[in-house]
Amino acid sequence: MGIIWLSLSRTVAYKIIKEKSTTRLIEALSGMYKKPSANNKVHLMKKLFNLKMTESTSVTQHLNNFNSITNQFLYVEIEFDDEICALILLASLPSNWEGMRTTVSNSARKSNLKYKDIRDLILAEEYVGKTQVKVQVQFSTLILEGEDKIKAYPETYQNPDTGVKASLDLESRLNVGIVANSVIT
């Protein structure tokens, strides 16, 4: 009970100063914050609509935050339609998810979006993104003997797992260039 008292602001503590047991204190706090007042509804709406996933946040953490907020709406007697939850979740994704958001929007023109489907799609997208090998190459220009055209081949290669960069000799540059050109284009 002492820890709860220490964590309360003075204005809140003043309102529940007469409570003598932990149970009554929790009930009083619940009565203050879990009731469907307009102020609580506005606070939750702002919290939900301002929720944005940052690029450093994992999808799982973002979904946990989203679900935590949407579950709090039950206390203030607001229930969102499944499609509305799906749309709000899509809107909360960062700009680098725009391609996936567009694909989902175009594929669901006549049918309603379902939160569960969008959640599963987002989780799958993060999993695929983590398992793909990403190669960072720095290109330079080489003119090959006997050819008129200029081709670009990587000068260095960076291992995505270790971050170690390696300079490439001419033969390796040509080999990686062929692979990189076939992958990139």
C-alpha positions in Angstrom: 0.0 0.0 0.0 2.9 2.3 0.8 4.4 1.8 -2.7 1.0 2.7 -4.3 0.8 5.9 -2.2 4.3 6.9 -3.2 3.6 6.6 -6.9 0.4 8.8 -6.8 0.4 12.5 -7.6 -0.7 14.8 -4.8 -4.0 15.6 -6.5 -4.9 11.9 -6.8 -3.7 11.0 -3.3 -5.8 13.8 -1.9 -8.9 12.3 -3.5 -8.4 8.9 -1.9 -6.7 9.8 1.4 -9.5 8.1 3.5 -8.8 4.6 2.1 -7.2 2.4 4.7 -6.7 -1.0 2.9 -5.0 -1.9 -0.3 -8.1 -3.4 -1.7 -10.2 -0.3 -1.1 -7.4 1.9 -2.5 -7.3 -0.1 -5.7 -11.1 0.0 -6.0 -11.1 3.7 -5.5 -8.4 4.2 -8.2 -10.2 1.9 -10.5 -13.4 3.9 -9.9 -11.5 7.0 -10.9 -9.8 5.8 -14.0 -11.9 2.9 -15.3 -15.2 4.7 -15.5 -16.6 5.7 -18.9 -16.1 9.5 -18.4 -15.7 11.7 -21.4 -12.2 12.6 -20.2 -11.1 9.0 -20.0 -12.5 8.2 -23.4 -10.7 11.2 -25.0 -7.4 10.2 -23.2 -7.6 6.7 -24.6 -8.6 7.9 -28.1 -5.5 10.2 -28.1 -3.3 7.4 -26.9 -4.6 5.1 -29.6 -4.5 7.5 -32.5 -1.0 8.8 -31.6 0.4 5.3 -31.4 3.0 5.0 -34.1 5.5 2.2 -34.5 9.1 3.4 -34.7 11.5 1.6 -36.9 13.5 0.4 -33.9 10.4 -1.2 -32.3 9.7 -4.8 -33.0 6.3 -5.7 -34.5 5.5 -7.9 -31.5 6.1 -5.0 -29.0 4.0 -2.7 -31.2 1.1 -5.2 -31.3 1.3 -5.6 -27.5 1.1 -1.8 -27.1 -1.8 -1.7 -29.6 -3.7 -4.5 -27.9 -3.1 -3.0 -24.4 -4.7 0.2 -25.5 -7.6 -1.3 -27.3 -8.4 -3.5 -24.3 -8.6 -0.5 -22.1 -11.5 0.7 -24.2 -13.6 -2.1 -22.8 -13.4 -0.3 -19.4 -14.9 2.8 -20.8 -17.6 0.9 -22.7 -16.2 1.5 -26.3 -15.9 -1.5 -28.6 -14.3 -1.1 -32.0 -15.4 -3.0 -35.1 -12.9 -5.6 -36.2 -12.2 -3.7 -39.5 -11.7 -0.4 -37.6 -9.1 -2.1 -35.5 -7.4 -3.4 -38.6 -7.4 0.0 -40.2 -6.0 1.7 -37.1 -3.3 -0.9 -36.9 -2.3 -0.4 -40.5 -2.2 3.4 -40.0 0.1 3.0 -37.0 2.8 1.4 -39.1 5.9 3.4 -40.1 6.3 4.8 -43.6 8.7 1.9 -44.7 5.6 -0.4 -44.5 3.8 1.7 -47.1 4.1 -1.0 -49.8 2.5 -3.7 -47.6 -0.2 -1.2 -46.6 -1.0 -0.4 -50.2 -1.0 -4.1 -51.2 -3.5 -4.9 -48.4 -5.7 -2.0 -49.2 -5.8 -2.9 -52.9 -6.5 -6.6 -52.2 -9.4 -5.9 -49.8 -11.5 -3.6 -51.9 -14.8 -5.4 -51.6 -14.2 -7.5 -48.5 -13.8 -6.2 -44.9 -10.4 -6.3 -43.4 -10.0 -8.5 -40.3 -7.7 -7.6 -37.5 -6.5 -11.1 -37.1 -5.5 -11.3 -40.8 -3.6 -8.0 -40.7 -1.9 -8.9 -37.4 -0.7 -12.2 -38.9 0.4 -10.5 -42.1 2.5 -8.0 -40.2 4.1 -10.7 -38.1 4.9 -12.7 -41.2 6.3 -9.6 -42.9 8.7 -8.9 -40.0 9.8 -12.6 -40.0 10.5 -12.5 -43.7 12.4 -9.2 -43.3 14.6 -10.7 -40.6 15.5 -13.8 -42.5 16.3 -12.2 -45.8 20.1 -11.8 -46.4 20.9 -8.2 -47.1 24.1 -7.5 -49.0 25.6 -4.1 -48.9 27.9 -3.4 -51.8 29.8 -0.3 -52.8 30.1 0.1 -56.6 32.9 1.6 -58.7 33.2 1.8 -62.4 35.5 -0.5 -64.5 36.1 -0.5 -68.2 36.7 -4.0 -69.5 39.2 -4.7 -72.2 37.6 -5.3 -75.6 34.3 -3.7 -74.6 33.0 -0.3 -75.4 30.6 0.0 -72.5 31.2 0.8 -68.9 30.0 -1.7 -66.2 29.7 -1.2 -62.5 31.1 -3.9 -60.2 31.3 -3.8 -56.4 34.6 -2.6 -54.9 33.8 -3.8 -51.4 31.5 -6.3 -49.8 30.1 -6.1 -46.3 29.0 -9.3 -44.6 25.5 -8.5 -43.1 26.0 -10.8 -40.1 29.4 -9.7 -38.9 29.6 -6.2 -40.5 33.1 -7.0 -41.7 34.0 -5.2 -45.0 36.3 -6.8 -47.5 38.1 -5.3 -50.5 37.6 -7.4 -53.7 40.2 -8.2 -56.3 39.3 -7.8 -60.0 38.1 -11.4 -60.4 36.0 -11.3 -57.3 34.6 -7.9 -58.3 33.5 -9.4 -61.6 31.9 -12.5 -59.9 30.1 -10.4 -57.2 29.1 -7.9 -59.9 27.5 -10.6 -61.9 25.6 -11.9 -58.8 24.8 -8.4 -57.6 23.5 -7.3 -61.1 21.3 -10.4 -61.3 20.0 -9.9 -57.8 19.4 -6.1 -58.0 17.8 -6.1 -61.5 
